[in-house]
Amino acid sequence: MAEVTLGSLYDFNKQAMLQEPILSVADKGKAIDQLVDELLNNISSKAYMCLNNERRDFTIFLNTQIPKMKGHIRNDIREFLDNRGDLISIDKQENGAFEIWLRDNDECFCYMFFDYTNAIIDY
């Protein structure tokens, strides 16, 4: 009897995302604007993390000046994403986190962007 190996749901989704097109410049801008608007609307959050465990990529965004810096934040997030791959999607999840899929060198990676306020101790 042949052995069947099932991958994880993440592995399945990585393969499925290879079939998805990267976002156009206009759609990419709209998706990033949605993420930035969420940051601006949630000023009680003091920090966010964008996490991809597979790549060991853990980036913290401190939002002490977010209401004053909308244009800079949009540019920083765009640059952050561009440095990691081509944007396939940004989807807000029920828990408030954003699921971000990127394609880099014919491989897809999922980043989770979420409120990280409770993990930061600031005096």
N, C-alpha and C positions, 0 to 999 in steps of 0.2 A: 504494500500500500504506500502511495506517495505521501510525503509529509507536506502539509500545507502551512505556510507561514503567513500570518496576517500582520501587516504593519500597523502602526498606530494611526489614529484618526488624523493626527498632524501630518504624517507621511502621506496619507491618502489625499489630504487637502493640498499638500505641496504639489503633488502630481496633477491634481485638478486645476490648480492655479496656472500651471504651465500652458493650459489651453486658453486662458483668458488674455485679452489684449491689454497692453499697458494703456494708461489713461492719456487722452489727448492733453495738450497744454491747457486748454480751457477747462476741461473736466478736472484736471489736476489742481488748478487754481481754486475751483469751487470746493473740492474735497478738503484742501488745506484751509480755506476760509471757514468751513464748517467746524473744523478742529479748533482754529483760533477763536472763533466766536464762542465756542464752549468754554475756553479758558477765560475769556473776558466776562462771560456770564456767571462764572463760578469763582468769584474773587476771594471767597473764603478758603479756597485751596491754596496752600503756600508752595507746594511742590508737586511735580509730575514725574513719572518715570516712563521711559520708552524702553521696553525690554524685549530682547530676543535671546533666549537661553541657549539655543543651538550655536549661535555665533559668539556667545559670551559677551553680548553687547548690552550694557546697562547704562543708560544715559539719564541723568536727572536734570530737569528744568525747574529752576526756582522762579517763582512768579511774583517776586516782591514789587516789580514795576510793570506788570502786564497791562494794567489799564492805561498807562501812559505810552506804551511802546508797541501798539498793534502792528504797525508796518514792519518794525524790526523783528517781532516775533514771527510774523508770516515768512519773512526772508530767512530767518534762522531755521525754522522748521523745514522750509523748502530745501535749504542747503543740507540740513541734517539728512533728509530723505534722499536727496540726489547723491549724496556721498555713499549711500548704502545700496542703491539700485534704482530700477525703474518702477514707478508707482503703478500698481495694479488696482488697488482699492483701499479706501478708508471707510470703515463701517462702525457706527456707534452701536455698542452692545447694550443690552438691557440693564447691566450693572453700571453703566456710565462710562466704561472704558471704551477705547477705540481700538479696533482690530485693523492693522495696517499690513497689507501684503505688498512685498517688493520682489522684483525679479533681478537677479544679478548673475551674469555668466550662465544662463540657461538653468538656473536653480531659483526656486522661490523660497521666501522666508517670511514668517509672520512675526510682526512686532506688536506688542500690546502697549498702548499709551494710556496710563491711568493715574489717578490721584495718589500721590505718595506722601501726603502731608503728615500722616501719623508715623512715618518712619524717620522723619527729620526732627532732631532735637536742636533747637536754636535758643540761645540765651540772649 
